[in-house]
Structure formats: C-alpha cells, structure tokens
C-alpha cells in the first residue's frame, strides 16, 4: 500500500508541474484607469483646498477653483507622461513621469497663486515705505 501511495503522489506532483502556467505573465500599469485618474483628481482637490503642509506655506484654494485646477493639472500631467511613452516595459517609467509632472504642476500652481496674491500687498507696502522715506527727507 505504501508503494501505491508513493506512486500516486509522484504522479500528482508531476501532473501539477506540467499544468503550471509559464512565468510569462505580463501586466501594464499605463495608462491608468479612469477610476485611478479620478482618484488622483480627488486627492489633488483635497490637497489644494484643505489645510495641509502645502497650504501653511502657500494658502488654500476655494473648492471650485481647486476642482478646476486639479482637473487641469491631471490632464496636463497625463498628456506629458503619455508623450514620453515608448511602449516597452510595464509602464513604471511613464507612471513615474506622470507622478512627477503632477507634483511639479501642483507646486508651480500654488507658488504662482501665492506670488499673485502677495504682489499687490507687497507693492503697496513698498509704496508706503517709499512715501514715508520721501516725507522724512
């Protein structure tokens, strides 16, 4: 009986190894699904419109403005990353470009908005300083 069990086990094992699929499984993470892109947009809206490390330095955007800006940032980043696509690999490099483009564009947006918002007050402050200096002379 032990010999029969051994034979069955060997046949089962050899059958399992023959039926295993080849290790040629491929997957691609580019382009991201619409659901993933929507999640990125929602996260951008949250980052731009709610208190965060970013908003402490540059301020927040109103929700509607953040929504429009987030969609624009994501679309521009998607197009920029897509233009670098070469079709090789699983898309990791393209996804990295996409992520960097989103970050860069988000920072550029809040910086430019912060500069735009501070220019009138800094200009008026400069005007006041010049006026007071002229008065003292």
N, CA, C and O atoms as a GROMACS GRO file, in nm:
protein
  548
    1UNK      N    1   0.081  -0.118   0.000
    1UNK     CA    2   0.000   0.000   0.000
    1UNK      C    3   0.085   0.125   0.000
    1UNK      O    4   0.052   0.223  -0.067
    2UNK      N    5   0.194   0.124   0.073
    2UNK     CA    6   0.283   0.240   0.079
    2UNK      C    7   0.338   0.269  -0.058
    2UNK      O    8   0.358   0.385  -0.095
    3UNK      N    9   0.365   0.163  -0.136
    3UNK     CA   10   0.418   0.182  -0.271
    3UNK      C   11   0.314   0.249  -0.359
    3UNK      O   12   0.351   0.333  -0.441
    4UNK      N   13   0.187   0.215  -0.346
    4UNK     CA   14   0.080   0.275  -0.424
    4UNK      C   15   0.064   0.423  -0.390
    4UNK      O   16   0.050   0.506  -0.480
    5UNK      N   17   0.067   0.456  -0.262
    5UNK     CA   18   0.057   0.596  -0.220
    5UNK      C   19   0.172   0.678  -0.276
    5UNK      O   20   0.153   0.792  -0.319
    6UNK      N   21   0.290   0.621  -0.275
    6UNK     CA   22   0.407   0.690  -0.327
    6UNK      C   23   0.393   0.716  -0.476
    6UNK      O   24   0.429   0.823  -0.524
    7UNK      N   25   0.341   0.617  -0.549
    7UNK     CA   26   0.322   0.631  -0.692
    7UNK      C   27   0.218   0.739  -0.723
    7UNK      O   28   0.238   0.820  -0.813
    8UNK      N   29   0.108   0.740  -0.648
    8UNK     CA   30   0.003   0.841  -0.669
    8UNK      C   31   0.058   0.981  -0.642
    8UNK      O   32   0.030   1.075  -0.716
    9UNK      N   33   0.136   0.993  -0.535
    9UNK     CA   34   0.193   1.123  -0.501
    9UNK      C   35   0.287   1.171  -0.611
    9UNK      O   36   0.284   1.289  -0.647
   10UNK      N   37   0.369   1.084  -0.664
   10UNK     CA   38   0.462   1.121  -0.771
   10UNK      C   39   0.386   1.161  -0.897
   10UNK      O   40   0.424   1.257  -0.964
   11UNK      N   41   0.279   1.088  -0.930
   11UNK     CA   42   0.200   1.121  -1.048
   11UNK      C   43   0.130   1.256  -1.030
   11UNK      O   44   0.122   1.336  -1.123
   12UNK      N   45   0.080   1.280  -0.909
   12UNK     CA   46   0.012   1.405  -0.881
   12UNK      C   47   0.111   1.521  -0.893
   12UNK      O   48   0.080   1.624  -0.953
   13UNK      N   49   0.228   1.505  -0.835
   13UNK     CA   50   0.328   1.612  -0.841
   13UNK      C   51   0.374   1.638  -0.983
   13UNK      O   52   0.386   1.754  -1.023
   14UNK      N   53   0.399   1.533  -1.060
   14UNK     CA   54   0.445   1.554  -1.198
   14UNK      C   55   0.334   1.615  -1.282
   14UNK      O   56   0.362   1.694  -1.372
   15UNK      N   57   0.208   1.581  -1.255
   15UNK     CA   58   0.096   1.640  -1.327
   15UNK      C   59   0.080   1.787  -1.294
   15UNK      O   60   0.047   1.868  -1.382
   16UNK      N   61   0.104   1.823  -1.168
   16UNK     CA   62   0.092   1.963  -1.128
   16UNK      C   63   0.198   2.048  -1.192
   16UNK      O   64   0.172   2.162  -1.232
   17UNK      N   65   0.319   1.994  -1.203
   17UNK     CA   66   0.426   2.074  -1.263
   17UNK      C   67   0.404   2.091  -1.412
   17UNK      O   68   0.444   2.193  -1.469
   18UNK      N   69   0.341   1.995  -1.476
   18UNK     CA   70   0.316   2.007  -1.619
   18UNK      C   71   0.203   2.105  -1.648
   18UNK      O   72   0.202   2.168  -1.754
   19UNK      N   73   0.107   2.118  -1.557
   19UNK     CA   74  -0.007   2.205  -1.578
   19UNK      C   75   0.015   2.349  -1.532
   19UNK      O   76  -0.072   2.433  -1.553
   20UNK      N   77   0.128   2.379  -1.471
   20UNK     CA   78   0.154   2.515  -1.425
   20UNK      C   79   0.173   2.607  -1.544
   20UNK      O   80   0.238   2.571  -1.642
   21UNK      N   81   0.116   2.726  -1.537
   21UNK     CA   82   0.136   2.820  -1.646
   21UNK      C   83   0.280   2.871  -1.647
   21UNK      O   84   0.349   2.869  -1.545
   22UNK      N   85   0.322   2.915  -1.760
   22UNK     CA   86   0.457   2.968  -1.773
   22UNK      C   87   0.466   3.099  -1.694
   22UNK      O   88   0.364   3.163  -1.669
   23UNK      N   89   0.583   3.137  -1.658
   23UNK     CA   90   0.605   3.260  -1.582
   23UNK      C   91   0.608   3.383  -1.673
   23UNK      O   92   0.675   3.482  -1.642
   24UNK      N   93   0.539   3.378  -1.784
   24UNK     CA   94   0.537   3.488  -1.879
   24UNK      C   95   0.414   3.576  -1.860
   24UNK      O   96   0.355   3.623  -1.957
   25UNK      N   97   0.375   3.598  -1.736
   25UNK     CA   98   0.260   3.682  -1.707
   25UNK      C   99   0.304   3.826  -1.724
   25UNK      O  100   0.406   3.868  -1.669
   26UNK      N  101   0.227   3.901  -1.798
   26UNK     CA  102   0.262   4.042  -1.815
   26UNK      C  103   0.146   4.128  -1.770
   26UNK      O  104   0.029   4.089  -1.779
   27UNK      N  105   0.179   4.244  -1.724
   27UNK     CA  106   0.079   4.341  -1.685
   27UNK      C  107   0.131   4.479  -1.720
   27UNK      O  108   0.251   4.499  -1.738
   28UNK      N  109   0.041   4.571  -1.730
   28UNK     CA  110   0.080   4.707  -1.761
   28UNK      C  111   0.002   4.802  -1.671
   28UNK      O  112  -0.118   4.787  -1.653
   29UNK      N  113   0.072   4.900  -1.616
   29UNK     CA  114   0.005   4.996  -1.530
   29UNK      C  115  -0.018   5.130  -1.600
   29UNK      O  116  -0.068   5.225  -1.541
   30UNK      N  117   0.019   5.134  -1.727
   30UNK     CA  118  -0.005   5.256  -1.805
   30UNK      C  119  -0.086   5.221  -1.927
   30UNK      O  120  -0.052   5.122  -1.993
   31UNK      N  121  -0.186   5.290  -1.961
   31UNK     CA  122  -0.238   5.409  -1.894
   31UNK      C  123  -0.322   5.372  -1.774
   31UNK      O  124  -0.379   5.263  -1.769
   32UNK      N  125  -0.332   5.462  -1.676
   32UNK     CA  126  -0.414   5.434  -1.559
   32UNK      C  127  -0.562   5.432  -1.597
   32UNK      O  128  -0.604   5.494  -1.695
   33UNK      N  129  -0.640   5.361  -1.519
   33UNK     CA  130  -0.784   5.354  -1.545
   33UNK      C  131  -0.848   5.489  -1.514
   33UNK      O  132  -0.790   5.572  -1.445
   34UNK      N  133  -0.968   5.509  -1.564
   34UNK     CA  134  -1.041   5.633  -1.536
   34UNK      C  135  -1.066   5.646  -1.386
   34UNK      O  136  -1.063   5.756  -1.331
   35UNK      N  137  -1.090   5.536  -1.321
   35UNK     CA  138  -1.111   5.536  -1.176
   35UNK      C  139  -0.986   5.586  -1.103
   35UNK      O  140  -0.997   5.663  -1.008
   36UNK      N  141  -0.869   5.544  -1.148
   36UNK     CA  142  -0.744   5.588  -1.087
   36UNK      C  143  -0.722   5.736  -1.113
   36UNK      O  144  -0.682   5.810  -1.023
   37UNK      N  145  -0.749   5.779  -1.235
   37UNK     CA  146  -0.733   5.922  -1.267
   37UNK      C  147  -0.828   6.008  -1.184
   37UNK      O  148  -0.791   6.116  -1.139
   38UNK      N  149  -0.951   5.960  -1.164
   38UNK     CA  150  -1.048   6.033  -1.080
   38UNK      C  151  -0.999   6.041  -0.935
   38UNK      O  152  -1.016   6.144  -0.869
   39UNK      N  153  -0.940   5.934  -0.888
   39UNK     CA  154  -0.886   5.933  -0.751
   39UNK      C  155  -0.772   6.033  -0.738
   39UNK      O  156  -0.759   6.100  -0.635
   40UNK      N  157  -0.689   6.043  -0.840
   40UNK     CA  158  -0.579   6.141  -0.840
   40UNK      C  159  -0.636   6.282  -0.835
   40UNK      O  160  -0.588   6.366  -0.759
   41UNK      N  161  -0.738   6.308  -0.916
   41UNK     CA  162  -0.801   6.440  -0.918
   41UNK      C  163  -0.862   6.473  -0.782
   41UNK      O  164  -0.845   6.584  -0.732
   42UNK      N  165  -0.931   6.377  -0.722
   42UNK     CA  166  -0.991   6.400  -0.590
   42UNK      C  167  -0.885   6.429  -0.484
   42UNK      O  168  -0.905   6.514  -0.397
   43UNK      N  169  -0.775   6.360  -0.492
   43UNK     CA  170  -0.665   6.384  -0.396
   43UNK      C  171  -0.603   6.522  -0.420
   43UNK      O  172  -0.568   6.590  -0.324
   44UNK      N  173  -0.590   6.562  -0.544
   44UNK     CA  174  -0.540   6.696  -0.574
   44UNK      C  175  -0.633   6.803  -0.520
   44UNK      O  176  -0.588   6.901  -0.460
   45UNK      N  177  -0.762   6.785  -0.540
   45UNK     CA  178  -0.861   6.881  -0.489
   45UNK      C  179  -0.845   6.894  -0.337
   45UNK      O  180  -0.844   7.004  -0.283
   46UNK      N  181  -0.833   6.781  -0.272
   46UNK     CA  182  -0.816   6.781  -0.126
   46UNK      C  183  -0.688   6.854  -0.086
   46UNK      O  184  -0.688   6.934   0.007
   47UNK      N  185  -0.580   6.826  -0.156
   47UNK     CA  186  -0.450   6.888  -0.125
   47UNK      C  187  -0.452   7.039  -0.147
   47UNK      O  188  -0.390   7.114  -0.072
   48UNK      N  189  -0.524   7.082  -0.250
   48UNK     CA  190  -0.527   7.224  -0.283
   48UNK      C  191  -0.626   7.304  -0.200
   48UNK      O  192  -0.608   7.425  -0.182
   49UNK      N  193  -0.730   7.240  -0.148
   49UNK     CA  194  -0.838   7.315  -0.083
   49UNK      C  195  -0.851   7.296   0.067
   49UNK      O  196  -0.935   7.361   0.130
   50UNK      N  197  -0.772   7.209   0.126
   50UNK     CA  198  -0.783   7.187   0.271
   50UNK      C  199  -0.649   7.219   0.339
   50UNK      O  200  -0.545   7.216   0.274
   51UNK      N  201  -0.653   7.248   0.467
   51UNK     CA  202  -0.528   7.278   0.539
   51UNK      C  203  -0.430   7.161   0.530
   51UNK      O  204  -0.467   7.045   0.550
   52UNK      N  205  -0.306   7.194   0.500
   52UNK     CA  206  -0.201   7.094   0.488
   52UNK      C  207  -0.066   7.164   0.501
   52UNK      O  208  -0.061   7.286   0.520
   53UNK      N  209   0.040   7.089   0.492
   53UNK     CA  210   0.174   7.147   0.494
   53UNK      C  211   0.186   7.247   0.378
   53UNK      O  212   0.245   7.354   0.393
   54UNK      N  213   0.133   7.210   0.265
   54UNK     CA  214   0.137   7.295   0.146
   54UNK      C  215   0.060   7.425   0.169
   54UNK      O  216   0.108   7.533   0.133
   55UNK      N  217  -0.058   7.415   0.228
   55UNK     CA  218  -0.141   7.534   0.248
   55UNK      C  219  -0.084   7.626   0.356
   55UNK      O  220  -0.110   7.747   0.353
   56UNK      N  221  -0.008   7.573   0.449
   56UNK     CA  222   0.053   7.658   0.550
   56UNK      C  223   0.150   7.757   0.486
   56UNK      O  224   0.166   7.869   0.532
   57UNK      N  225   0.213   7.712   0.380
   57UNK     CA  226   0.310   7.799   0.312
   57UNK      C  227   0.247   7.883   0.202
   57UNK      O  228   0.281   8.000   0.186
   58UNK      N  229   0.155   7.824   0.126
   58UNK     CA  230   0.103   7.891   0.008
   58UNK      C  231  -0.046   7.926   0.014
   58UNK      O  232  -0.096   7.995  -0.074
   59UNK      N  233  -0.116   7.880   0.115
   59UNK     CA  234  -0.258   7.906   0.126
   59UNK      C  235  -0.341   7.800   0.053
   59UNK      O  236  -0.287   7.717  -0.020
   60UNK      N  237  -0.472   7.805   0.076
   60UNK     CA  238  -0.562   7.709   0.011
   60UNK      C  239  -0.638   7.777  -0.102
   60UNK      O  240  -0.649   7.899  -0.107
   61UNK      N  241  -0.691   7.696  -0.190
   61UNK     CA  242  -0.776   7.744  -0.298
   61UNK      C  243  -0.921   7.714  -0.260
   61UNK      O  244  -0.949   7.617  -0.190
   62UNK      N  245  -1.013   7.800  -0.305
   62UNK     CA  246  -1.155   7.766  -0.286
   62UNK      C  247  -1.183   7.632  -0.356
   62UNK      O  248  -1.119   7.598  -0.455
   63UNK      N  249  -1.280   7.557  -0.304
   63UNK     CA  250  -1.306   7.422  -0.354
   63UNK      C  251  -1.331   7.420  -0.505
   63UNK      O  252  -1.276   7.335  -0.575
   64UNK      N  253  -1.412   7.511  -0.556
   64UNK     CA  254  -1.442   7.514  -0.701
   64UNK      C  255  -1.316   7.540  -0.783
   64UNK      O  256  -1.293   7.475  -0.885
   65UNK      N  257  -1.236   7.635  -0.738
   65UNK     CA  258  -1.111   7.664  -0.809
   65UNK      C  259  -1.015   7.545  -0.801
   65UNK      O  260  -0.948   7.512  -0.898
   66UNK      N  261  -1.011   7.481  -0.685
   66UNK     CA  262  -0.926   7.363  -0.668
   66UNK      C  263  -0.970   7.250  -0.761
   66UNK      O  264  -0.887   7.177  -0.814
   67UNK      N  265  -1.101   7.236  -0.780
   67UNK     CA  266  -1.154   7.132  -0.866
   67UNK      C  267  -1.112   7.154  -1.012
   67UNK      O  268  -1.066   7.062  -1.079
   68UNK      N  269  -1.129   7.276  -1.058
   68UNK     CA  270  -1.091   7.309  -1.197
   68UNK      C  271  -0.940   7.294  -1.214
   68UNK      O  272  -0.893   7.238  -1.314
   69UNK      N  273  -0.865   7.344  -1.118
   69UNK     CA  274  -0.718   7.338  -1.123
   69UNK      C  275  -0.670   7.193  -1.120
   69UNK      O  276  -0.579   7.157  -1.195
   70UNK      N  277  -0.728   7.111  -1.034
   70UNK     CA  278  -0.688   6.970  -1.023
   70UNK      C  279  -0.710   6.895  -1.154
   70UNK      O  280  -0.625   6.817  -1.196
   71UNK      N  281  -0.823   6.919  -1.217
   71UNK     CA  282  -0.851   6.853  -1.346
   71UNK      C  283  -0.750   6.894  -1.451
   71UNK      O  284  -0.703   6.812  -1.529
   72UNK      N  285  -0.716   7.022  -1.453
   72UNK     CA  286  -0.619   7.072  -1.549
   72UNK      C  287  -0.480   7.015  -1.523
   72UNK      O  288  -0.411   6.973  -1.616
   73UNK      N  289  -0.439   7.012  -1.397
   73UNK     CA  290  -0.308   6.956  -1.360
   73UNK      C  291  -0.300   6.810  -1.402
   73UNK      O  292  -0.201   6.768  -1.462
   74UNK      N  293  -0.403   6.732  -1.369
   74UNK     CA  294  -0.401   6.589  -1.401
   74UNK      C  295  -0.397   6.567  -1.551
   74UNK      O  296  -0.321   6.483  -1.600
   75UNK      N  297  -0.478   6.641  -1.625
   75UNK     CA  298  -0.482   6.624  -1.770
   75UNK      C  299  -0.348   6.659  -1.835
   75UNK      O  300  -0.299   6.587  -1.922
   76UNK      N  301  -0.289   6.771  -1.792
   76UNK     CA  302  -0.160   6.811  -1.847
   76UNK      C  303  -0.051   6.709  -1.813
   76UNK      O  304   0.032   6.676  -1.898
   77UNK      N  305  -0.052   6.658  -1.690
   77UNK     CA  306   0.046   6.558  -1.650
   77UNK      C  307   0.027   6.428  -1.727
   77UNK      O  308   0.124   6.364  -1.767
   78UNK      N  309  -0.099   6.389  -1.747
   78UNK     CA  310  -0.129   6.267  -1.822
   78UNK      C  311  -0.078   6.280  -1.966
   78UNK      O  312  -0.016   6.187  -2.018
   79UNK      N  313  -0.103   6.394  -2.029
   79UNK     CA  314  -0.057   6.416  -2.166
   79UNK      C  315   0.095   6.421  -2.175
   79UNK      O  316   0.154   6.367  -2.268
   80UNK      N  317   0.159   6.486  -2.079
   80UNK     CA  318   0.304   6.494  -2.077
   80UNK      C  319   0.366   6.355  -2.061
   80UNK      O  320   0.462   6.321  -2.129
   81UNK      N  321   0.311   6.277  -1.970
   81UNK     CA  322   0.362   6.141  -1.947
   81UNK      C  323   0.334   6.053  -2.068
   81UNK      O  324   0.419   5.973  -2.107
   82UNK      N  325   0.217   6.067  -2.126
   82UNK     CA  326   0.181   5.987  -2.243
   82UNK      C  327   0.270   6.014  -2.361
   82UNK      O  328   0.296   5.924  -2.441
   83UNK      N  329   0.318   6.137  -2.374
   83UNK     CA  330   0.406   6.170  -2.486
   83UNK      C  331   0.544   6.109  -2.470
   83UNK      O  332   0.620   6.100  -2.567
   84UNK      N  333   0.578   6.066  -2.348
   84UNK     CA  334   0.708   6.002  -2.326
   84UNK      C  335   0.699   5.850  -2.340
   84UNK      O  336   0.801   5.781  -2.336
   85UNK      N  337   0.578   5.798  -2.358
   85UNK     CA  338   0.558   5.653  -2.365
   85UNK      C  339   0.630   5.595  -2.486
   85UNK      O  340   0.625   5.651  -2.596
   86UNK      N  341   0.697   5.483  -2.464
   86UNK     CA  342   0.766   5.417  -2.574
   86UNK      C  343   0.713   5.276  -2.598
   86UNK      O  344   0.760   5.208  -2.689
   87UNK      N  345   0.617   5.232  -2.518
   87UNK     CA  346   0.556   5.102  -2.541
   87UNK      C  347   0.631   4.985  -2.482
   87UNK      O  348   0.579   4.873  -2.480
   88UNK      N  349   0.753   5.007  -2.436
   88UNK     CA  350   0.830   4.898  -2.376
   88UNK      C  351   0.801   4.889  -2.227
   88UNK      O  352   0.768   4.989  -2.164
   89UNK      N  353   0.813   4.771  -2.173
   89UNK     CA  354   0.800   4.753  -2.030
   89UNK      C  355   0.657   4.754  -1.982
   89UNK      O  356   0.562   4.740  -2.059
   90UNK      N  357   0.644   4.772  -1.851
   90UNK     CA  358   0.513   4.765  -1.788
   90UNK      C  359   0.456   4.902  -1.754
   90UNK      O  360   0.348   4.910  -1.694
   91UNK      N  361   0.525   5.007  -1.790
   91UNK     CA  362   0.473   5.141  -1.769
   91UNK      C  363   0.520   5.208  -1.642
   91UNK      O  364   0.475   5.318  -1.610
   92UNK      N  365   0.610   5.146  -1.569
   92UNK     CA  366   0.659   5.204  -1.444
   92UNK      C  367   0.724   5.340  -1.470
   92UNK      O  368   0.700   5.435  -1.396
   93UNK      N  369   0.806   5.349  -1.573
   93UNK     CA  370   0.876   5.474  -1.603
   93UNK      C  371   0.777   5.584  -1.639
   93UNK      O  372   0.794   5.699  -1.598
   94UNK      N  373   0.675   5.552  -1.715
   94UNK     CA  374   0.574   5.650  -1.755
   94UNK      C  375   0.496   5.695  -1.633
   94UNK      O  376   0.466   5.813  -1.618
   95UNK      N  377   0.463   5.601  -1.545
   95UNK     CA  378   0.390   5.634  -1.424
   95UNK      C  379   0.473   5.728  -1.335
   95UNK      O  380   0.419   5.818  -1.271
   96UNK      N  381   0.603   5.706  -1.333
   96UNK     CA  382   0.692   5.793  -1.257
   96UNK      C  383   0.691   5.935  -1.314
   96UNK      O  384   0.687   6.033  -1.239
   97UNK      N  385   0.695   5.947  -1.446
   97UNK     CA  386   0.687   6.078  -1.512
   97UNK      C  387   0.554   6.144  -1.478
   97UNK      O  388   0.550   6.263  -1.445
   98UNK      N  389   0.446   6.070  -1.485
   98UNK     CA  390   0.312   6.119  -1.453
   98UNK      C  391   0.308   6.174  -1.311
   98UNK      O  392   0.258   6.284  -1.288
   99UNK      N  393   0.360   6.100  -1.217
   99UNK     CA  394   0.360   6.140  -1.077
   99UNK      C  395   0.444   6.267  -1.057
   99UNK      O  396   0.402   6.359  -0.987
  100UNK      N  397   0.561   6.272  -1.118
  100UNK     CA  398   0.647   6.390  -1.105
  100UNK      C  399   0.584   6.512  -1.169
  100UNK      O  400   0.594   6.623  -1.116
  101UNK      N  401   0.519   6.493  -1.282
  101UNK     CA  402   0.453   6.605  -1.350
  101UNK      C  403   0.339   6.661  -1.265
  101UNK      O  404   0.322   6.782  -1.257
  102UNK      N  405   0.263   6.574  -1.202
  102UNK     CA  406   0.154   6.619  -1.114
  102UNK      C  407   0.211   6.700  -0.999
  102UNK      O  408   0.162   6.810  -0.970
  103UNK      N  409   0.314   6.649  -0.935
  103UNK     CA  410   0.375   6.720  -0.822
  103UNK      C  411   0.430   6.855  -0.864
  103UNK      O  412   0.408   6.957  -0.798
  104UNK      N  413   0.503   6.855  -0.974
  104UNK     CA  414   0.564   6.979  -1.024
  104UNK      C  415   0.457   7.083  -1.057
  104UNK      O  416   0.469   7.199  -1.020
  105UNK      N  417   0.354   7.041  -1.127
  105UNK     CA  418   0.248   7.134  -1.167
  105UNK      C  419   0.168   7.184  -1.046
  105UNK      O  420   0.126   7.300  -1.044
  106UNK      N  421   0.148   7.100  -0.948
  106UNK     CA  422   0.076   7.142  -0.829
  106UNK      C  423   0.156   7.248  -0.754
  106UNK      O  424   0.101   7.351  -0.713
  107UNK      N  425   0.285   7.225  -0.736
  107UNK     CA  426   0.372   7.321  -0.667
  107UNK      C  427   0.378   7.452  -0.746
  107UNK      O  428   0.367   7.560  -0.688
  108UNK      N  429   0.397   7.442  -0.878
  108UNK     CA  430   0.402   7.563  -0.961
  108UNK      C  431   0.273   7.644  -0.949
  108UNK      O  432   0.276   7.766  -0.944
  109UNK      N  433   0.160   7.575  -0.945
  109UNK     CA  434   0.029   7.641  -0.936
  109UNK      C  435   0.015   7.717  -0.805
  109UNK      O  436  -0.023   7.834  -0.805
  110UNK      N  437   0.045   7.651  -0.694
  110UNK     CA  438   0.028   7.719  -0.565
  110UNK      C  439   0.131   7.829  -0.546
  110UNK      O  440   0.102   7.931  -0.484
  111UNK      N  441   0.252   7.810  -0.599
  111UNK     CA  442   0.353   7.915  -0.589
  111UNK      C  443   0.311   8.038  -0.669
  111UNK      O  444   0.319   8.150  -0.619
  112UNK      N  445   0.265   8.017  -0.793
  112UNK     CA  446   0.226   8.131  -0.875
  112UNK      C  447   0.105   8.201  -0.816
  112UNK      O  448   0.095   8.323  -0.823
  113UNK      N  449   0.015   8.126  -0.761
  113UNK     CA  450  -0.103   8.186  -0.698
  113UNK      C  451  -0.062   8.264  -0.574
  113UNK      O  452  -0.116   8.372  -0.548
  114UNK      N  453   0.032   8.212  -0.499
  114UNK     CA  454   0.080   8.278  -0.379
  114UNK      C  455   0.151   8.409  -0.416
  114UNK      O  456   0.133   8.510  -0.348
  115UNK      N  457   0.232   8.407  -0.520
  115UNK     CA  458   0.301   8.527  -0.567
  115UNK      C  459   0.201   8.630  -0.616
  115UNK      O  460   0.213   8.748  -0.585
  116UNK      N  461   0.101   8.585  -0.694
  116UNK     CA  462  -0.002   8.676  -0.744
  116UNK      C  463  -0.078   8.741  -0.630
  116UNK      O  464  -0.109   8.860  -0.635
  117UNK      N  465  -0.108   8.664  -0.528
  117UNK     CA  466  -0.184   8.716  -0.415
  117UNK      C  467  -0.101   8.812  -0.330
  117UNK      O  468  -0.156   8.905  -0.271
  118UNK      N  469   0.029   8.791  -0.325
  118UNK     CA  470   0.112   8.875  -0.239
  118UNK      C  471   0.163   8.999  -0.310
  118UNK      O  472   0.207   9.093  -0.243
  119UNK      N  473   0.160   9.004  -0.442
  119UNK     CA  474   0.213   9.120  -0.514
  119UNK      C  475   0.145   9.251  -0.480
  119UNK      O  476   0.214   9.348  -0.451
  120UNK      N  477   0.012   9.260  -0.481
  120UNK     CA  478  -0.050   9.389  -0.450
  120UNK      C  479  -0.013   9.439  -0.310
  120UNK      O  480   0.015   9.557  -0.293
  121UNK      N  481  -0.014   9.352  -0.210
  121UNK     CA  482   0.016   9.395  -0.075
  121UNK      C  483   0.164   9.431  -0.061
  121UNK      O  484   0.198   9.526   0.009
  122UNK      N  485   0.252   9.356  -0.126
  122UNK     CA  486   0.394   9.388  -0.116
  122UNK      C  487   0.424   9.515  -0.194
  122UNK      O  488   0.511   9.592  -0.154
  123UNK      N  489   0.354   9.538  -0.304
  123UNK     CA  490   0.373   9.661  -0.380
  123UNK      C  491   0.323   9.780  -0.300
  123UNK      O  492   0.390   9.883  -0.295
  124UNK      N  493   0.207   9.767  -0.237
  124UNK     CA  494   0.154   9.878  -0.158
  124UNK      C  495   0.243   9.901  -0.037
  124UNK      O  496   0.262  10.016   0.005
  125UNK      N  497   0.297   9.796   0.020
  125UNK     CA  498   0.390   9.811   0.131
  125UNK      C  499   0.515   9.884   0.087
  125UNK      O  500   0.567   9.967   0.162
  126UNK      N  501   0.563   9.856  -0.030
  126UNK     CA  502   0.679   9.923  -0.086
  126UNK      C  503   0.647  10.069  -0.113
  126UNK      O  504   0.729  10.157  -0.086
  127UNK      N  505   0.529  10.096  -0.166
  127UNK     CA  506   0.486  10.232  -0.192
  127UNK      C  507   0.480  10.311  -0.061
  127UNK      O  508   0.523  10.426  -0.056
  128UNK      N  509   0.426  10.250   0.045
  128UNK     CA  510   0.418  10.316   0.174
  128UNK      C  511   0.557  10.346   0.228
  128UNK      O  512   0.581  10.453   0.285
  129UNK      N  513   0.650  10.251   0.209
  129UNK     CA  514   0.788  10.272   0.258
  129UNK      C  515   0.852  10.386   0.182
  129UNK      O  516   0.920  10.470   0.241
  130UNK      N  517   0.832  10.391   0.050
  130UNK     CA  518   0.889  10.499  -0.032
  130UNK      C  519   0.828  10.632   0.008
  130UNK      O  520   0.900  10.731   0.020
  131UNK      N  521   0.695  10.637   0.029
  131UNK     CA  522   0.626  10.760   0.068
  131UNK      C  523   0.676  10.812   0.202
  131UNK      O  524   0.701  10.931   0.219
  132UNK      N  525   0.691  10.720   0.297
  132UNK     CA  526   0.738  10.764   0.429
  132UNK      C  527   0.882  10.810   0.422
  132UNK      O  528   0.920  10.903   0.494
  133UNK      N  529   0.963  10.749   0.339
  133UNK     CA  530   1.103  10.791   0.322
  133UNK      C  531   1.110  10.929   0.258
  133UNK      O  532   1.194  11.011   0.295
  134UNK      N  533   1.022  10.956   0.162
  134UNK     CA  534   1.018  11.087   0.096
  134UNK      C  535   0.972  11.195   0.194
  134UNK      O  536   1.022  11.307   0.190
  135UNK      N  537   0.878  11.162   0.281
  135UNK     CA  538   0.824  11.256   0.379
  135UNK      C  539   0.932  11.294   0.479
  135UNK      O  540   0.941  11.409   0.521
  136UNK      N  541   1.014  11.196   0.517
  136UNK     CA  542   1.120  11.221   0.614
  136UNK      C  543   1.229  11.309   0.558
  136UNK      O  544   1.298  11.378   0.634
  137UNK      N  545   1.248  11.310   0.427
  137UNK     CA  546   1.358  11.384   0.365
  137UNK      C  547   1.340  11.531   0.367
  137UNK      O  548   1.426  11.604   0.317
   0.00000   0.00000   0.00000
